[in-house]
């Protein structure tokens, strides 16, 4: 049994691999610096609307799965079983919906900020509200993104988590500021390659040492981790067919379809067909990688089955999200370079997510706040200085929140539940706009406020309850017969079933439902307020603002001169034409 004092640390070969990955990432910013200097602000931020298919698809995969997926998913399966695995079915259907329902609208409009759509469809107030929610979400999310690789490297090096977090942040800010979206996307392509290679390598090594896939599966069966058909109807059960299939679908489609970080990249491609192909590649890639991470969870379980002791019980690690790094050091610690490759993969995943978040947020702050809310028209030089300053400031803010993240539970559930607040609310408002043509601006605004408040109340309340120990996620038991006798009471309490009947029901919801809760509230409240305040006539809404899947059921458009609202739609047509002319001018230039 490996104890805390005996655990393996990085060899110089591991540091060499890790340093090479960081150096190449930083070099990407330098490589694209000259081109970024010669381009205008829109080209710097959006890649000139002419990015290549492969790097964009890889970038989409990298930001969606991130380092949180690498560390959090195996730990989730290790602790709660394989029911989570069916989330890949949700991702498949999410990809189909995004490609056919939401993507065509964004690609037609050619928007710099996805939230500009909300002003065209509703009014500036709705746009600013959802943009603000996005910014708050990114700031909270990025702090977790920094914490994940810091925790992993701390496990294999002993270096302070906050020092590591600072290195991650500085590296990311460096190449994001220098190279813009092109540096971000091409670095993502490199990092997702390293990430996939790293996880496949350590998984194959572990599966081989345990005795093959059949042995891994049998050990998981022995401890009751193989669970795919839990049809429990309770929304409080962490993983069931219903919570994972539908709850995860709502979160996935909400994040992929309308989040600025995703929209900004899949609309940077040359045409709609290529954009849809990027969504297809992303969907297949995300499903495959999540499946790989779920299998890793079973490998971890088999590796620490008797006669070995659970590493948390032995004191080897102190957090669930250190399970995977600790396993890597045990299984491949003597194969110098492999642990370095693994940590490089985790860091690469984190850097990709962090960089695109910083880039996308700077776009939103410039387009939705500086230009739209405050009606300023900065010169190209001032706009570039502004967005670069924002990247630096946001990086520092995310780094400062690292102290708060340390107090929370497993990164997968925490991240999903916090991101679900913004994902559910935004998805609900965009759905009202694209699929419910009679929704008016009052309904959209009221629905957004209600959805954000209720989803935020439930999600933040649940995480606060877990952080304070009022709610303890009930993990499946592990065999501790071969563990030392001084196991902490805190570790043993994780497996005790406690009565939660007196706890507020919203706090007990499975984290999969938080996005669905926000979306449902937005749709219900938004629809009701629209009907009470006078619903729009669908014939007065420009079809470019509505998803093509409902065009066949729309009434014939009214004549341009009949209503003021349709004159506004005429302005939309002029806006689309202006965007297309701008894009043509950039391409010709």
N, C-alpha and C positions, 0 to 999 in steps of 0.2 A: 504493500500500500504506500502510495506517495503522500507524504505529509507536506505541510506548508513550508518547512525548512528545506525539504528535498526537491521541491519543484524545479523543473528545468527552465532555463532562461535562454535568451537569444544568443546564438553563436555569431561570430563576425560575418559569416556568409549570409546569415539572415539579415543583418543590418545592411549589408551590401545590396541585397535584393530590394529591401524596403527603401533604402536611400535612392536607388535607381528609379523606382516608381515615382517618388516625390520629385526627383530632379526632372524626369521627363514631363511630369504634369506642369511643373513651373516653366519648363522650356516651351511648352505649347503656347503659353502667353507671350513669350518673347518672339516665337516664330510668327504668330499672327499680329504682332504689334505694329509692324510697318503698314500692313494692309488695313488694320483698324484705324491707324492715324490718317490714312488717305480717304477713308470712307466717311459718309455723313453719319449723324447720330442714329438714324433709323437702320442703316446698314450695320452699324456697330452693335446695336441691340438685337436686331432681328435677322441678321445674316443675309440681308438683301433679297429675301424671298426666293433664293435659288440654291438652297442647301442640297447635299447629296442624300440619297435614300439610306444607305447603310449607316453612316454616322448618326443621322437623325433617329433611326429606329433603335440603334444601340443606346443613344442618349435617353430615349423614352423608357427603355427597359431599365437603365441604370438608375434613373431618378425614382421610378416607381418601386423597385425592389429595395434598393439602398442597403447600407450596412445593418440597418435595423432588421431587415428580413434575414440576413445571414446569421445574426446572433439570436434574434428573437424567435424565429420560426422553429429551429431545432429545440430550443428551450420550451416552447409552447407544446410541441409534440411530446417531449420528454416528460413534462409535468401533467398534461391533460389528455394525451392520446391523439389518435389519427383523425378524429372527426373534423379537425381544422383543415385537413387535406382537401376536402371537397370544395374549398374556396377556389380551386382552379376552374371548376365548372362555372362559378360566378364570374370569373375573369373572362372566360370565353364569351358568355352572353353579353357582358359589358362591352367587349370589343365590337361585337356585332351591332349593338345599339348605337354606340358612338359613331361608327363608320356610316351608318345609314340615317341616323336621326339628327345628330348634332353637328358633325363635321361639315356636311354640305353648306350649312348656314354660315359658319365661320369662314369657310373658304371663299364663299361668294362675296362676303363683305370685305375681306382683306384688311382686318382690323389690326392695329398695333397692340392694343390692349383688348382682351376678350370682353372686358367690362364696358367697353364703349358700346357694345351691342345694347346694353340695358338703357342707355340714354336714347338710342335710336328707337327702341321699342317702347320704353316707358318715359322716363324723365331723368335729369341729372341727379336728383336726390337718390333714386334707386341705384344708379351707377356708383355714386360715392359711397353709399352704405356697404354694398357688396365688396367694393375695392378695399374699404377699411377693414372689413372682416378678413379678407385675403391677407392683408399685410400683418394683422395681428396673428393670424394662423401661422404664417411663415416664420415670424420671429420666434414663436414658441416651438415650432417644429424643428427649426435649425439648431436650437440648443440641444435637442435630443440627438440630432444627427452628429453633432460634435462629440457628445458624450459616448456614443457607441464605440467608435474606434479607439477613443482614449481608454475606455474600460478594457478593451481587448488587448491593447499594447501594454497596459499596466500589468495584466495577468502574465505576460511573457517577458517583461523587462523589469518590472518593479518601479518604473519611472512614474512620478506623480501624475495623476489624471489631469490636473489643471495645466500642467506644463505641456502634456501631449495635446490637449485641446487647443492650446495656443498655437502649437506648430501646425495643426490641421487648419485652423482658421487663417493664419497668415499665408500659408501656401495657397489656399483656395482664393483668398482675396487678391493675392498677387496676380495669378494668371487670369482671373475673371476681369480685373481692372484693365490689364494690358491688352487682352485679346478679344474681349466682348463675346458675343454668342458663338462665333466661329471657334474660338479657343475652347469654350465650354463644351460644345458639341463634339469636337474632335478629341478632346481629353476624355470625355465620357466614353467614346468608342474604345479608346485604349483601356480605360479603367474597367469597363464591363468585360472586356476580354480577359484581363488579369483576374477579375472577380470570379468568373465562371471557371477558368482554369484552376484557380486555387481551391475552390470548393469541390470540384470534381476530383482533384488530386488527393486531398485528404480523405474524401469519402471512399474512394477506391482502396486506398491503403488500409483504412479502418475495416471496411467490409471484408477484405482479404484476410487480415489478421484475426478477425472474429470467426471466420470459417465459411464465408460466403453469404449470399443473400438469404438462403433458406435458414441459416442459423440465426441471422439477425432477426428475421421474421418470427421464428419460433420463440426466441427470447422475449420479443415484444408481446407475443401471445401469452406467455407464461405470467407476465405481470399486468395483463389486461389493458394493454395500450392500443390494441387494434379495435377501433370503434368507428364504424361508418354509418350505422343505421340507428342512431339515437333520435327517435321521433318524439321526444319529450316536448309537449306543447308549451311548457313554461318559458316565458321570455327571460327569466332570471338564470336559467341554466347556461353556463358559459358557452358550450359548444353543442348544438344539436343540428340536425339536418336543416331545420327552418332558420335558425339564427345564422348559421354559416352560409347557407345557400342564398337566402334572400337579403339578410342583413349585409353580408359581404358584397353582394351584387350592387346594392344601393350605394355603398361606399365606393366601390370600384368605378362604377359608371359615373358617379358624381365627380370623382377625382379626375378621371381620364377625360371626360367630355367637356368640362367648362373651366377647369383650373388653368390659370394663366401659364403655369410652368409647362403644361402639356400642349395647350392650344398654340402657344407661341412657336413650338417646334414643328408640330405636324402641319401647320399652315405655312411653314417656311419652305416647303417643297414646291416644285415647279407647277404641278397641276393636281386636280382632285383625285385622279386615279392613283397617282404616286402617294398621295397622302393616305388614301385608304389602304394601300399596300403597306405603308409604314405601320398603320394600326394593326394590320394582320400579323406582320412580323413581330411587333411588340407583344401582341396577345399570345402568340405561340411561345415566344421567348420567356415571358413572365410566367406562363403556366408551367413550362419546363423547369425553370429555375426554382420556383416555389416547391414543385414536386421533389426536386433534388434536396432542398433544405428540409423538407418533411422527412425524407429518407434519412438525412443526417441525424434527425432527432432519434430515430430508431437505432441508428448506429451508436449514438451516445449511450442510449439505454442499455444496449447489449454490451458495450465496452465496460460499463460500470456495474454490471450485474455480478452477483456472487461468483467467485470469492472476493471481488473487489468491493469497496465501500463507496457510497455516494460522496462525491467530492465536497459537497456542502456540509455533510455530516462529519467528515474527517478534518475539516478546516482548511482544505486546499484552496477553496474559493469562498466568497461571501455573497455573491449575487448570482441569480439564475443566468444572467446574460454572459457570465464568464464560463459557462459549461463548455461551449464549443472551443474557445481558445485553450482551456485547460486540457481538453481532449487532444487537440492538435499537438501540444507540447509533449504529451505522453506517447501518442502514437507515432509522431514523426520528429520528436525533439532531437533524435540522433541522426536524422537525415538532414544534414545542414542545408539550409536554403528553403526547405519546404515550409517551416513556420514563418519565415520571412515572406514567402509567396502568399501564404494565407492572410497575414496581417496586411500585406499590400492590397489584397483583394478587399478586405474590410475597409481599409482607408480609401481605396479607390471608389468604392460604392458610396462612402460618406462624402467624399470630395465632389463627386458628380451631383449628388442631391443638393449639397450645400451651394455649389456654384450656380446651378440653374435657378435655385430659389433666390439667390442674391440678384442674379441678372433679371429675372422676371419681376421681382419686387421693384427694382429700379425703374423698369418700364412702366409699371402701374403707377408709381409715385409721380413720374414725369407726365404721363399721358392723362391720368385720371384726376390728379390733384393739382399739379402745377398748371397744366394747360386747360383742363376742363373746370375744375372747382374754382381756382383763383384767377382764371382767364388771363394768364400770363403767356407771352409769346417769346420765350428765350431764344437767343441766337444759337446756332449750332454749337459754337464753342462753349457757351454757358450751359447748354443742355448736357454736353459731354462731361463737363466738370461736375455738374450736379449728380448725374447718375453714378459716376465713379466715387464721389464722396459718399453717396448713399450706400454703395457696396461696402465701403470701409466701416461706416457707422453701424450698419446692420450686422456685420461680422462681429464687431465689438459687443453689441447688445446681446447677440446669441451666446457669445463666450461668457458674458457675465451671468447669464441665466443657468450656466452649468451647475452652479451650487444648488439651485432649486431642483434640477432634474435628478440629482443624486439621491434625493429623499423619496422619490417615487418608486413604483414597483417595476415589473418587467417591461422592457422598452416596447415590445410589440403591442401589448394591450394599451399602454399609456399613449403611444403614438397614434394608434388607430382611433382611440376614443377622443383625443384632442383634435386630430385632423378631421374627424367626423363632424365637428361643430360647423366648420366652414364648408366642408364638402356637402353636407346635407342641406344647409341653408342656400348656398349658391346654386346647387343643382335644382332645388325646388323653384327658385326664382327664374332661372333660365328655362326650366320646363314649362312654367306658366307662360313665359314669353313665346316659346317656340311651338308649343302644342295646345295651348288654351287661348285661342285668338280673341276671346271676349274679355280677357283679363285687362283691367286698367291699371294705371300707375299707382293709385291709392291702394288697390288690392295687393299689388306686388310689394310695395313698401311695408304695408302692415304685416303681410305674410312673412317677409324677411325678418322683421323685428321679432315677431312672435316665435318663428322657428329658431332664430339665433339664441333668444333668451331661454327657451325651454330646453333645447339641445345642450346649450352651455351649462345651464343649471344641472341637468342630469349628468353630463360628462365630468365637469369640474367637481361636482358634489361626490360622485363616485370615486374619483381619484383622490380627493381629500379624505374620504372615509377609509380608503385602502391605505393611504399614506399614514394615517393616524392609528391604524390597526383596528378600527371599528368593524371593517369588513376584511376578511381574510379569504382570498380565492382558494377554494378547496382543491388541492392537488391530489392526484392519484398516488397511492402509497408506493414507497420504494423499500426494497429489502435492506435492512440495516443490521442483519445478524452478524456480519463480519466487520462491523464498525467498532471503534473504541467506545468505552463506556461513558465517556464524558461528553456525550452529544448535548448540544444546547437545547434548552426548552423552546426557544424561538423557532428552531428548525422543526422540532416535533409538532409544534402548534399548527404548522402549515397543513398537516394531514388530518386535523381534527374537524369534525363537522359541527359547526356552531349554529345556533338558532338566530336567523336574521329577520324574523317576522316583524320585529318592532322597528326595523330600519326603513326609512322612507323608500317606497317602491322604485322611484326613478333611479336611486343610487344603486339599486340591486340589479338593474338591467344588465344583460350581457353587453359587452362593449361593441359587439357587432350591430346592435340596434340603434346606436346613437345617431348615425347618419340617417337611417330610415325615419327616426323620430323627428329630426329636423325637417326632412323633406315632406313628411306627411303633414306637419303643422303648417308649413309654408303653403302647401297646396290647398288645404282646407280653409285656413284663414284668408289666404289670398283670393280664393274663389268666392267665399262668402262676402268679403268686403267689396269685391268687384260687383256682385249682384246687388248689394245694398246701395252702392253709390252710383249705379248706372253702368252696366257692362258695355264694352265697346261693340260696335257692329263689325263682325269679322270681315265684311266686304271693304271696310275702310283701312284695314291693316295691310301694308305692303307684303306681298308674298315672299319677298327676299328675307323678311324677318321671321318667317314661319318655316318649320321643318317641311321638306318635300314630302314626307310620309303622310301629311294631312292635306296636301294641296287638292287632291281629288274631291275632298268633301267640302271645300270652301265655296262660298257663294261667288257669283261673278263679281269682279271688282267694279266699284262705282266709277263714274266719270270723274276726272281730275278736278273739275271745277265745282263739284256739288258740296264738298265739306272742307273745312279748314284742316281737319285731320288728314284728309287725303292729299292736301297740298304739302303737308309735312312728309307724306310718303314720297311725293315727287322730289322733295329735297333729298330723301334717302337715295333715290335713283341717281341724282347728281353726285352724291357722296361716293357711291360705288364707282361711278365713271371716273371721278377724280382720283380715287385710289388706284384704279387700273392704269390710268395715265401716268401716275407717279411711279408705279412699279415698272412700267415700260421704259420710262425715262432712266430709272436707275439701272435697268438691264442694259440699255443702249450705251449709257455712260461707261 
